[in-house]
Every structure is written in C-alpha cells, then in structure tokens.
C-alpha cells in the first residue's frame, strides 16, 4: 500500500499558542503582511507499507525451518522540506512582543551549500539586514525551506507453537534501518551565533514531550537507527 499527497497550505498565522508571537496583530499592522506558507506546509509526502512473507523452500529442511514463517513488515516515509521563517531581534509594539523579519540584501545568495554544514546547506547571514525599528522587513514569511526527510522501518516476527493453546512470538523492529541522517530545520534567528545552521536531528527538533509538545525523541521520526526486540508468551 502506497500513497503520495501533494498539498499547499497558506495562512497568516499557524499557531494560537500564547507564547508564540510570530503573527502580526491587526492592532499593529496589516496581518496580510504575514500571509505566506503555513508553518506545517509540506508539499509532497510519500508513505508506503509493505508486508511480505518469506516463501517456502523445499531445498533443505534446515533452511526451511530457519527462514520460513518470518513475515516482514516495512514502513517507508519520505517528505519534502518544511518552511522556515527567518526573524531578527525581539521588539515591542503596542505592548506586543514581535519578531520582525529582515530585509534581503540584493544579489546575495540566501543559501550556502557545502559539506561543512549539517545537512549540506545553511542560510547565509550576509544575505539579511535588520529592518528599521518598528518596521517589517521585505523577506516574506516562511520563504525559505529546511530539510526533507526519509526513513525506512522494518519489523520481522516469528510464531512458535508448543501446544494448541500455547505459543511464543518473537518480534524484532528496526527503526531507521539504514541509519539515514535527517536534520531539523536551521536556526531561524539572526541574532544567534549558529543562525542558518541545523543544530539538531529531526527527532530532537520535533519536541521533547511535556510542556514543549511532541513525543520523546526516541519515538519520533528522524532519529538514529534503533532496534527493539520483544518476546511474548501467548496462552
């Protein structure tokens, strides 16, 4: 089973969280200045699930006993990069905290490529300048993109029957089987020393549970390869 979803989400603010002030209230400026790609805008998302039972082999009784009866389940996910909203130092307008976006320096590339950067690219700090106090820069909201991601998970299991109502099930699960590195979005604040570079794996950037939201990184997509083995007695 496989599917691919193409979508494009546009809004003026993607959160109602009290602690997030990226949207511009109408009391300060025309909110249409924030009209752009949604924070969660993922253009393409591909998923596939495959279940396969190893075929029977009559060439060897030992081979047959060792390998037959091992169904394999796999899940593959691949998606394009989410948007990143570049902002500068915090300002206050009408008693509201805001992070204004910068101006773009004409003729300067916005993104640098190279193996020295995590994920192979980084935003170029020389391409942006702070706007005048109380002004919004000319860089649109969520104009840049972070990193795409893909991951393959595989599970194998075997059922052993000892009696009519007693059995043993063994299962091995491999998450991110190929140990493919997926990176979180680059640092989006111009005032940070590592602006423009990714500083976390995708799993760590998606939240850490509790008040910060998200799951524990161990249970997120985009972490290093991990293996889980389980043995279950059924009766």
SERO-4910 file (N, C-alpha, C, O; in steps of 0.05 Angstrom, whole numbers):
BEGIN
 pado doro    nc1    nc2    nc3   cac1   cac2   cac3    cc1    cc2    cc3    oc1    oc2    oc3
  Unk    A     17    -24      0      0      0      0     18     25      0     36     27     16
  Unk    A     13     43    -18     29     67    -20     12     91    -28     -9     88    -41
  Unk    A     20    114    -20      5    139    -27     24    162    -27     44    163    -13
  Unk    A     17    182    -43     32    207    -44     12    230    -42     -8    231    -56
  Unk    A     18    249    -25      0    272    -21     14    298    -29     36    303    -20
  Unk    A      2    313    -47     13    339    -54     -6    360    -42    -31    358    -45
  Unk    A      4    379    -29    -13    399    -16      2    426    -14     27    427    -16
  Unk    A    -13    447    -10     -1    474     -5    -20    489     14    -43    494      7
  Unk    A     -9    495     37    -25    509     57    -15    538     61      9    542     64
  Unk    A    -33    557     60    -26    585     62    -43    597     85    -67    592     86
  Unk    A    -31    614    102    -46    627    123    -31    652    131    -10    659    120
  Unk    A    -41    666    152    -28    690    163    -16    684    190     -1    700    200
  Unk    A    -22    661    202    -11    653    227    -18    623    231    -41    615    227
  Unk    A      2    608    240     -3    579    242     -5    569    270     -3    545    275
  Unk    A     -8    586    289     -9    578    317    -27    596    333    -29    620    327
  Unk    A    -40    585    353    -54    601    373    -42    599    400    -54    607    420
  Unk    A    -17    590    401     -2    588    427      4    615    437     14    633    423
  Unk    A      0    620    463      4    646    475     33    654    474     39    678    472
  Unk    A     51    635    475     80    641    476     92    646    449    116    652    447
  Unk    A     76    645    428     87    649    401     77    675    390     53    678    387
  Unk    A     95    693    383     87    720    374     94    726    345     98    749    337
  Unk    A     97    705    329    106    709    301     85    723    284     92    737    265
  Unk    A     60    719    290     39    732    275     37    762    283     43    769    305
  Unk    A     30    779    264     27    807    268     -2    814    274    -18    812    256
  Unk    A     -8    823    298    -36    831    304    -46    854    287    -29    871    279
  Unk    A    -71    855    282    -82    878    266    -79    904    280    -79    925    267
  Unk    A    -76    904    306    -73    929    321    -46    942    315    -42    966    320
  Unk    A    -27    926    305      0    937    299      4    941    269     15    962    261
  Unk    A     -5    923    252     -1    925    223    -21    907    209    -34    890    221
  Unk    A    -22    911    184    -40    894    167    -30    865    168     -7    860    160
  Unk    A    -46    847    178    -38    820    181    -32    806    155    -19    785    155
  Unk    A    -40    818    133    -34    806    107     -4    806    101      5    792     83
  Unk    A     11    822    116     40    822    114     51    795    121     73    787    113
  Unk    A     36    780    137     45    753    146     34    731    129     38    708    134
  Unk    A     19    738    108      7    718     91     30    703     76     47    715     63
  Unk    A     30    677     79     51    661     67     47    632     72     25    623     81
  Unk    A     67    616     66     65    587     71     61    581    101     73    594    118
  Unk    A     43    563    106     38    555    134     63    542    146     80    531    131
  Unk    A     66    543    172     89    531    185     90    501    179    112    489    179
  Unk    A     67    489    175     66    460    170     63    453    141     55    430    134
  Unk    A     69    471    123     65    467     94     86    447     84    109    454     81
  Unk    A     77    423     78     94    402     66     83    396     39     60    386     37
  Unk    A     97    402     17     86    400    -10     82    371    -18     61    365    -29
  Unk    A    101    353    -12     98    325    -20    104    308      4    124    311     18
  Unk    A     86    288      8     91    268     29     84    241     18     61    236     10
  Unk    A    103    223     19    100    196      8    102    176     31    120    178     47
  Unk    A     84    157     31     85    135     51     80    109     37     64    108     17
  Unk    A     92     88     46     87     61     35     90     41     57    107     43     74
  Unk    A     72     22     57     73     -1     76     73    -27     61     57    -31     43
  Unk    A     91    -44     68     94    -70     54     95    -93     74    110    -91     94
  Unk    A     79   -113     70     80   -137     86     87   -161     68     75   -165     47
  Unk    A    107   -176     75    117   -197     58    124   -222     75    137   -220     96
  Unk    A    114   -245     67    121   -270     80    142   -285     63    138   -289     39
  Unk    A    163   -293     76    184   -307     62    173   -333     50    159   -348     63
  Unk    A    179   -338     24    168   -362     11    179   -388     22    201   -388     34
  Unk    A    164   -409     18    173   -436     27    195   -446     10    197   -441    -14
  Unk    A    214   -460     23    236   -472      9    237   -502     14    237   -510     38
  Unk    A    238   -518     -6    240   -547     -3    267   -558     -7    271   -582     -7
  Unk    A    287   -540    -11    314   -550    -17    328   -562      7    344   -580      5
  Unk    A    321   -552     31    334   -561     55    315   -559     79    302   -538     83
  Unk    A    314   -580     94    297   -579    118    306   -558    138    290   -545    151
  Unk    A    333   -556    140    344   -536    159    338   -508    150    330   -491    166
  Unk    A    341   -502    123    335   -476    113    306   -470    116    298   -448    124
  Unk    A    289   -490    111    260   -486    114    253   -479    143    237   -461    148
  Unk    A    265   -494    162    258   -489    190    268   -462    200    256   -449    217
  Unk    A    291   -453    188    303   -428    198    290   -403    186    288   -383    200
  Unk    A    281   -404    161    274   -380    148    244   -378    141    234   -356    137
  Unk    A    230   -400    139    202   -399    132    185   -391    157    192   -399    179
  Unk    A    164   -376    152    147   -367    174    156   -342    187    148   -336    210
  Unk    A    172   -326    172    181   -300    182    168   -278    166    180   -269    146
  Unk    A    144   -269    172    132   -246    157    147   -220    164    155   -216    187
  Unk    A    151   -204    144    165   -179    147    146   -156    141    132   -156    122
  Unk    A    147   -136    158    131   -112    155    150    -88    152    169    -86    167
  Unk    A    144    -70    133    161    -47    130    144    -22    125    122    -23    114
  Unk    A    154      0    134    141     26    130    162     46    121    183     48    132
  Unk    A    156     59     99    174     79     87    160    106     86    138    108     77
  Unk    A    174    126     95    164    154     93    184    172     80    208    170     86
  Unk    A    175    189     63    192    209     51    176    235     47    153    233     38
  Unk    A    187    257     53    173    282     51    192    305     43    216    303     48
  Unk    A    180    326     31    196    349     24    200    367     49    189    361     70
  Unk    A    215    388     45    223    405     68    201    423     78    186    434     62
  Unk    A    200    428    104    181    448    115    192    476    112    216    479    108
  Unk    A    175    496    114    185    524    112    199    533    138    195    522    159
  Unk    A    215    554    135    229    566    157    225    596    156    229    608    135
  Unk    A    217    608    178    212    637    179    236    651    192    241    647    216
  Unk    A    251    666    177    275    680    187    266    705    202    251    721    191
  Unk    A    275    708    227    268    732    243    293    743    256    314    731    256
  Unk    A    289    768    266    311    782    280    306    785    309    292    769    322
  Unk    A    317    806    321    315    811    350    287    819    357    273    831    342
  Unk    A    278    811    381    251    816    390    247    846    394    265    861    403
  Unk    A    223    856    387    215    884    390    188    884    403    173    865    403
  Unk    A    181    908    414    154    911    425    140    934    411    150    956    408
  Unk    A    115    928    403     98    948    390     70    946    402     58    925    402
  Unk    A     60    969    412     34    969    424     32    948    446     12    934    450
  Unk    A     54    946    462     56    927    484     55    898    475     48    880    491
  Unk    A     61    892    450     60    865    439     89    858    430    102    873    416
  Unk    A     98    834    439    125    825    431    124    813    403    107    797    396
  Unk    A    142    822    386    143    813    358    172    806    350    191    817    361
  Unk    A    174    788    331    200    782    318    199    791    289    189    776    273
  Unk    A    208    815    283    206    824    255    225    809    236    247    800    244
  Unk    A    216    805    212    233    792    192    252    812    180    247    836    180
  Unk    A    275    803    170    296    821    160    290    830    131    272    821    118
  Unk    A    307    849    122    308    856     94    328    838     79    347    828     91
  Unk    A    323    834     54    341    817     38    361    835     23    354    855     11
  Unk    A    386    827     24    408    841     10    407    832    -19    411    809    -25
  Unk    A    403    851    -37    401    844    -65    427    833    -76    449    843    -70
  Unk    A    425    811    -92    448    800   -105    464    780    -88    483    769    -98
  Unk    A    456    776    -64    470    757    -46    453    731    -44    429    733    -38
  Unk    A    466    708    -47    452    683    -46    441    678    -17    455    684      2
  Unk    A    417    669    -16    404    664     10    414    639     24    413    637     49
  Unk    A    423    620      9    430    594     20    458    586     11    465    589    -13
  Unk    A    475    577     29    501    567     23    501    536     23    489    524     41
  Unk    A    514    524      4    516    495      2    545    486      8    564    500      2
  Unk    A    547    463     21    574    453     26    573    431     47    556    431     64
  Unk    A    593    412     46    594    390     65    600    399     93    597    384    112
  Unk    A    610    424     97    617    434    124    592    441    140    594    445    164
  Unk    A    568    442    127    544    448    141    528    423    146    526    405    128
  Unk    A    516    420    170    498    397    175    476    396    154    461    415    150
  Unk    A    473    373    141    452    370    121    461    381     94    446    378     74
  Unk    A    485    393     92    495    402     66    488    430     58    495    439     36
  Unk    A    473    445     76    466    472     69    461    489     94    456    478    115
  Unk    A    463    515     91    458    534    113    449    560    101    456    567     79
  Unk    A    432    575    116    424    602    107    448    621    110    464    618    128
  Unk    A    450    640     92    472    658     91    466    683    107    449    699     99
  Unk    A    479    688    130    473    711    146    479    737    132    467    758    139
  Unk    A    497    737    112    504    761     98    482    770     78    483    791     67
  Unk    A    462    752     75    440    759     56    418    775     70    398    782     56
  Unk    A    420    780     96    398    793    110    409    816    127    431    815    137
  Unk    A    392    837    129    399    860    146    374    867    163    351    864    153
  Unk    A    378    876    187    355    883    204    339    906    192    351    924    181
  Unk    A    313    906    195    297    928    185    298    952    205    309    949    227
  Unk    A    288    975    197    287    997    215    269    991    238    250    975    236
  Unk    A    274   1003    261    258    998    285    229   1003    280    221   1024    270
  Unk    A    212    984    287    184    987    283    174    980    255    151    983    249
  Unk    A    193    970    238    185    963    211    188    933    207    204    919    220
  Unk    A    173    923    187    175    895    179    193    893    155    190    910    136
  Unk    A    212    874    154    229    872    131    215    862    106    191    854    108
  Unk    A    229    862     84    216    854     59    218    824     53    208    815     32
  Unk    A    230    809     71    230    780     68    203    769     76    194    774     98
  Unk    A    191    754     58    164    743     64    165    722     86    186    711     91
  Unk    A    142    717     97    140    697    119    144    669    107    132    662     87
  Unk    A    160    653    120    164    625    113    173    622     84    164    604     69
  Unk    A    191    639     75    200    638     47    222    618     43    225    608     20
  Unk    A    237    611     63    259    591     60    250    564     69    229    561     82
  Unk    A    265    543     62    258    516     68    281    502     83    304    508     79
  Unk    A    273    484    101    292    469    116    302    444    101    312    446     79
  Unk    A    298    421    112    308    396    101    285    376     96    267    374    113
  Unk    A    287    362     74    269    339     70    277    316     88    297    318    102
  Unk    A    261    295     88    267    273    106    257    247     94    237    247     79
  Unk    A    271    225     99    261    199     92    271    178    112    293    181    123
  Unk    A    256    158    116    263    137    135    249    111    128    226    111    119
  Unk    A    263     89    133    252     62    128    253     47    154    274     44    166
  Unk    A    230     36    162    228     19    186    220     -9    178    203    -12    160
  Unk    A    232    -29    190    226    -57    183    223    -73    208    236    -69    228
  Unk    A    204    -92    208    199   -110    230    197   -138    220    184   -144    199
  Unk    A    208   -157    235    206   -186    230    194   -200    254    199   -192    277
  Unk    A    178   -220    249    167   -235    272    164   -265    265    162   -272    241
  Unk    A    164   -281    285    161   -310    282    144   -321    304    147   -314    328
  Unk    A    124   -338    297    107   -350    316    114   -380    320    116   -395    301
  Unk    A    119   -388    345    125   -415    351    102   -427    367     93   -416    387
  Unk    A     92   -450    359     70   -464    373     81   -488    388     93   -506    377
  Unk    A     76   -488    414     84   -511    431     61   -530    437     65   -554    441
  Unk    A     37   -519    437     13   -535    441    -10   -520    428     -6   -498    417
  Unk    A    -33   -532    430    -56   -519    417    -62   -491    426    -70   -474    411
  Unk    A    -57   -486    452    -64   -460    464    -40   -446    476    -43   -427    490
  Unk    A    -16   -455    469      8   -443    480     27   -437    457     33   -454    440
  Unk    A     36   -412    456     55   -405    434     74   -383    444     70   -371    464
  Unk    A     95   -379    428    115   -359    434    119   -342    408    123   -353    387
  Unk    A    117   -316    412    121   -298    389    146   -281    393    149   -267    414
  Unk    A    163   -281    373    188   -265    374    185   -243    353    177   -248    331
  Unk    A    192   -219    360    190   -196    341    214   -178    344    222   -171    366
  Unk    A    225   -171    321    247   -152    320    240   -128    303    231   -132    281
  Unk    A    243   -104    314    236    -79    299    260    -62    296    275    -57    315
  Unk    A    265    -52    271    288    -36    265    277     -9    254    266     -8    233
  Unk    A    282     12    270    273     39    262    297     54    249    319     53    259
  Unk    A    291     67    227    312     80    211    333     59    204    357     62    211
  Unk    A    325     38    190    341     15    185    368     23    173    389     11    180
  Unk    A    369     42    155    394     49    141    410     71    156    430     81    146
  Unk    A    400     79    180    413     99    195    418    125    179    439    138    181
  Unk    A    398    132    164    399    156    147    396    181    164    376    182    179
  Unk    A    414    200    162    412    224    179    391    243    168    392    251    145
  Unk    A    372    251    185    352    271    178    357    294    198    360    290    222
  Unk    A    356    319    187    363    342    203    338    360    209    320    362    192
  Unk    A    338    372    232    318    392    239    322    417    223    344    421    212
  Unk    A    302    434    223    305    460    208    328    477    219    333    475    243
  Unk    A    340    493    202    362    510    211    352    531    231    329    538    232
  Unk    A    371    540    248    365    562    267    355    586    251    368    595    232
  Unk    A    332    597    259    319    618    243    323    646    254    312    665    243
  Unk    A    338    649    277    341    675    289    368    688    282    389    676    288
  Unk    A    367    711    269    391    724    260    410    731    283    434    734    279
  Unk    A    400    734    307    417    742    329    432    718    342    449    723    359
  Unk    A    426    694    333    440    671    344    467    666    330    470    672    307
  Unk    A    486    656    346    513    651    334    512    630    312    528    632    294
  Unk    A    495    611    314    493    590    294    469    594    276    457    574    266
  Unk    A    462    619    271    440    624    253    444    611    226    466    611    215
  Unk    A    423    599    216    424    587    189    433    559    188    431    546    167
  Unk    A    443    548    210    452    520    211    434    503    227    422    511    247
  Unk    A    432    478    219    417    458    235    433    450    259    457    443    256
  Unk    A    421    450    282    436    442    307    425    417    320    435    409    341
  Unk    A    404    405    307    392    381    319    384    361    297    381    368    274
  Unk    A    381    336    306    369    317    288    339    323    286    328    338    302
  Unk    A    326    313    266    298    317    262    282    308    287    264    322    296
  Unk    A    289    285    298    275    274    321    276    293    345    256    297    358
  Unk    A    299    305    350    302    323    373    289    349    368    281    363    387
  Unk    A    286    358    343    274    384    337    244    384    338    231    405    338
  Unk    A    232    360    339    202    358    338    190    360    366    166    355    369
  Unk    A    205    367    386    194    369    413    205    347    430    216    327    420
  Unk    A    201    350    456    212    330    475    190    321    495    197    310    516
  Unk    A    165    325    488    144    317    505    138    337    527    152    358    528
  Unk    A    118    332    543    112    351    565    102    378    555     88    379    535
  Unk    A    111    399    568    102    426    561    112    435    534    101    452    522
  Unk    A    134    423    525    145    431    499    131    418    475    136    425    452
  Unk    A    113    399    481     98    386    459    114    365    446    138    362    451
  Unk    A    101    349    429    115    328    415    119    303    432    112    302    455
  Unk    A    132    283    420    139    259    433    168    259    443    184    276    434
  Unk    A    175    240    459    203    236    466    218    230    439    207    215    423
  Unk    A    242    241    435    257    236    410    260    207    403    263    200    380
  Unk    A    259    189    423    262    160    418    239    150    400    242    130    386
  Unk    A    216    164    401    193    154    387    186    172    363    164    170    352
  Unk    A    204    189    355    199    207    333    214    197    308    233    181    309
  Unk    A    204    205    285    218    201    260    243    218    260    244    240    272
  Unk    A    264    209    247    288    225    244    309    222    264    327    239    267
  Unk    A    308    200    280    330    195    299    349    175    288    345    165    265
  Unk    A    370    168    302    389    148    293    376    120    293    355    117    305
  Unk    A    389    101    280    378     74    280    374     63    308    392     66    325
  Unk    A    351     51    313    346     38    338    333     11    333    319      7    314
  Unk    A    338     -8    351    327    -35    349    312    -42    374    321    -37    396
  Unk    A    289    -55    370    273    -64    393    267    -94    389    256   -102    368
  Unk    A    272   -110    409    267   -138    408    246   -145    429    247   -135    451
  Unk    A    227   -162    422    206   -170    440    201   -200    439    202   -212    417
  Unk    A    196   -212    462    189   -240    464    163   -242    480    162   -233    503
  Unk    A    143   -254    469    117   -254    481    106   -283    483    104   -297    463
  Unk    A     99   -291    507     87   -317    512     57   -314    510     45   -298    525
  Unk    A     44   -330    493     15   -328    489      2   -355    498     11   -376    490
  Unk    A    -18   -352    514    -32   -376    523    -61   -369    530    -77   -387    538
***
